[in-house]
Amino acid sequence: MGAGSVPTRELMWNMGTATHVVMYALMVVAFVIFGIGLRRRIQFWKRGKPDTERAGDWGKRLWILCRETFLQSQARNRFLPGLFHSLIFYSFLVLFITTLIVMLDMDFGTHIFHGTIYLVVSLLADLAGACLLIGLAIAAVRRYLAKPDFLPQTKPVDALVLAILAFLVLTGFIAEGARISFHPAGDPWKAWTPVGAFFAALLGGLSAEAGRVVHFTVWWLHALGTFTMISLIPFTKFVHMLAIPTNQLLSKLEPRGSLRRVDIEELFASDDVDEDFVIGVADGQHLTWKQRFDLTACIECGRCDSVCPAKIVEQPLSPRSLIEDLRVMLERAEARSEHAEAQGGGNDGGAPAVPIIGAEETVFADTNFIWHCRTCYACQRICPAAIEHVDLFVELRRAEVMMEGRLPSDAGKALKTMEAQGNPFGSQAERMDLVEKLEIPVLEAGGETEVLFWIGCGATFDPEKHGIVEDLVAILRHAGVDFAHLGRDEGCCGDPARVLGDENLFQTTAKRTIEALKARKFKDLLVICPHGYNVFKNEYPQFGGDFPVVHHSELLSRWIREGRLKLTQPVAENVTFHDPCYLGRYQSIYAPPREVLGAVPGLSLREMKSHHEESYCCGAGGGHYWMDLDVGEKRPYTHRVDEAARAGAGTIAVACVFCYQMLVDGVKARDLDERIKVRDIASLVRESLGI
């Protein structure tokens, strides 16, 4: 390697002729162990029930895979974890490509690792090794010194994963430094491996013979460490290198608010229905293979806990523990089953029974655990492994309600009222009282209107929220809109039954409402409740109900842009907008309500700390409007009001009747009645219109 020669290096210097044979023999052993472990993982997944909705639309799936794997978009949604994960991932990728190039040259006679490519790849690999060490150091400091509250308790395997990666990088640098220092021809290109040159300087005091011994020993330690890592992949957290990209590829493509289900009416009418059928998930045997795959993909990073509104206010809920405890339960049960099979007890190859709710030494020992979820989607949105926590929570609730008849008493009362009266609040007569009071036209079957106004139960049955309906009716009339109401045919949209797990009641309600809506013609189905919006848009199409649903924030924004509404009266208030979970995270509707507020003269819009995708739940979701299971003094709605107060807001603007109620309660609980008001965006628009 003279100064004028083509840049390259002697790939197997100092390693002897037997190195190839021994190295590849060890590699075969490593891959055999890897294969055994992977086979066990695959058997674990295959014991799940079928999930046929993970195929198709492969172009979109491949884009998700590339976006999440190579662009690391989810992993980077938090700065510090995103930083060290990116340093580790991209550095590891560069080092893997470098190793692949060396293998091709060494074993297949290619000449890639020469010339300019050699210099560039050497520099990139050298810097990648340094960045990988930095990333590992940040991860170690965060886990062992900073110790964020949401991180699970550190286990020995966590240290093992970090230690193996650090060991591989350090042994690689030491071997590189020894090669640079003690190769007989020297290395005229060492400037292209500055970190390696640094280690070479550290080893410079050794004799040539000692340097060769160091190089030989460390090279083999590096190789053995690599083979050890390969063999451990299926047995440790290293498996996420395979599981997370696969889970991203197979992730849910349907809208966030669409929960998969079978048609219960058709199921009961079917001649081949199994007597042992189950609705929801009550046992580990009921999990689909994809739900089992979710358990494997979880790396216990704790991000889901860090954004869970119940967890943040110290309620007994942990999305991470949902996944972790369920995985441990299943793995232990399968280990016992395999042991019994080895002892001659027999095994039909199916999944062993693992009752979930009430399981001792798990979070499920608290039978209220699954009911603390607000279905706010914060955990699922932030998860870098594409785990579907919310869907699993609802499946567990379905089994409890549909198969066991168990649910919190207040929630049970609401569902019984809904079954008897058509809504979870009370007599349907009250609905017509409001319609008649506001003189809203009723659209009979066969009729047609521009806007069909779905008022919804939350606004209908609470006089405190009648003002929201009055404001919107006044705006509709001011805009000259032809609008009407369903009259007695409006009932509950079904959302309470949906989130509380009463699938039969939800489907009965949905089919009845779909029939009523199909009997009318309208341009827009106007709703003021994001929960109803989600049901109409994402749930009803599964039962043949595809309607042009629009949230009032969207309609107001559209009419303001079109000049149909001209806001002229100043509203001199400092306003912050609370993003409802079912409008924001579920539907990605963030701009319209802010466009409406931005069009109000004199209004100063201020964002809270948590907004848009990271908005903090008011606490009403998941059926909590109808039940109070919270313990202690902290509540999600008081936490949210605290954020509004810190933003300097005198008004919290909302676009959801449930959020309205929870935040009103939060303001009262904080004794801020004189300082902070809660108003729907329709109220602010009406004031600015001067009507």
C-alpha positions, 0 to 999 in steps of 0.5 A: 500500500504505497503512497501512490497505490490504489486506496485499499487494505489487506482484508485478512492481515495477521489472521492466518489461513484457518481463519476463514474455515473457523469463522464460517463454521461459527457463523453457521452455528450462530445462524442455527441458534438464530433459526431455532429461536426464530422458529419458536417466535413464529410458532408463538405467532401462528398459535393466534387466530387468523387476521386476514386484513393485513394484506393488500395495498402493498404499495402503501405498506412498503411506503410505511415500511420505508418511512418508519424504518429508514426515515425513523419518523415515529422513533424521532417524535421525541427529541432525546430518544429520537436522537440516540435511536437515530445515532444507533440505527443509522450508524449500525446500517452504515457498519452493516453495509461496510461489512457486506462490502468487505464480505463480497470482496473477501469471499466473492472476488469483487473489487468494491472496497478499492479507490474512492469507494474505499476511502468514502466507506472507510470514513463513513464506517469510522464516523458511524462507529463513533456515532454509535458509541455516542448514541449508546452513551446517551441511551445508557445515561438516560436509562441508568442516571436520568431514569424518566418516570415512564421507563419500566424497571431496568432489566439485565437484558437492557444492559446486555443489549447496550453492552454487546453493541458497545463491545462490538464497536470498541473491539472493532476500533481496537482491531483497526488501530492495531492494523494501522499501527502494526501492518508491515506496510503501514497505512497511508490512508489512515487519515480516512479513519480518524477514530481508528488512527486515534486508537492506533496512537494509543497502541503505538507503544507496543512492540510489533509482536505484541501489536499483532497479538492484540490485533489477532485477539481483538479481531476474534473477540469482535467476530465472536461478539458478532456471532453472539449477537446474531444468535441472541436476536430472537431471544432478546430485545434485538428481535425488534430489529426484525419485528418492528419493521415487519409490524410497520409493514403489517400495520392497520391501514383502515382509519384510526377510528375504525374498529374491526368486527364481525356482523353479530346479526349475521353471526347468530344467523349463520348455520355453522356458528361454533358453540364456543365462539367468543366476541372480543378477547377474554383469553390468550387463545383469543388473540389473533396472530397480529396481536401476538406479533404486537406483543413481540414488537414491543420494546418497553420504551415507555413512550405510550405511558409517557403520553397516557392521560390516565397514567400522567395523573397517576391513575392505575393504567399503563398501556405498556403494562397491558402489552408487557404483562400479556406477553409474559403471561402467554410466554410462561403458559407456553413454556409450561405447555412445552414442558408438559409435552416433553413429559409426555402430557401431549399437546395439540399444537394450539395455544394454551388457555391463559385467562386474562382479566383477574390474572394474579401478579399482573395489571389484570388482577385489578379488574377495573384496569381495562376500564381506565383507558380513555381510548384517546389514541395517544399511546397508539399514535406515539408507538414506534412499533405500531402496536394497536393498544386501543383496539386491544383495550376495546376487544378486552372490554367486548369480552367482558361485556358480551361474554361475561356481562361485567362492566362498571355499574355506572356504565352498565346503567347508561347502556341499559338506558340506551337500550331502553330509550335509544340514548344513554341519558333519558326520555326521547321526548326531551330531544323533541322538546329542544327541536321544537323550542328552537323551531328546527324543521324536521325532515321526514323520510323521503325529504331533502335538505342541504344540511341535516343537523345531527344534534347528538345526545350530549348536547340534547340532554344537558340544558347547559349545552343547549346554548351550543345548539342555539348558537349553531342554529342562529349561524345556520339561519344567518347563512341562509342555509336550508337545514333540518333535523331527523326528529324522533328518528335521531337516537344515539349514534352508538359510540357509548356502546362501542367504546364500552364493549357492548358490540350487539347494542352498538350494531343494533343502534348503527343499523337503525340509524343507517336506515333512518339516514338513508331514507333522507337526502342531504348534502352535509350531515352536520355533527357537533360531537367528534365521537359521532363524527367518528362513528358516522365516518369510520364505523357506519361504512362497515354496515353499508352507511356511507354519509357525507358527514362534516364537523361544525368546525369544518363547515364554519371554516368552509363558509368563512372562506367562501364569504358566506359568513363575515365575522366583523365584531371584535372578540377581545379574548385570549383564547386557547383551543383544546383539540378533542381526541376524536377530532384531532388524533383520530381524524387529523382535523386541526386546521379548521377550528383554528381557521375559524378562531383566526378569522375572529377579529380581536381574538388572540389565539394561544397554544397550550403546551400539548396541542395538535397530535400531542393534545392532552385528553379531557378525560371523557373518552372511553366511556368515562363520561358515564363512569368515574373510576379515578382514584386520588385527587388528580384528574385529566381535566384539571391537568388540561385546565392547568395547561390552559392557565399556563398559556395565559388563556381567558377562554378555552375554546372547544369543539366537542360537547364532552370536552366542554363538560369536562373542562367546565368541571376542571375550571370549577375544580381549580376555582378559576370560574372568574378567570377562565371561560369554556366556550364552543367555537360556534359561540365565538363565531355567533358573537363575532357575527353580531347576531 
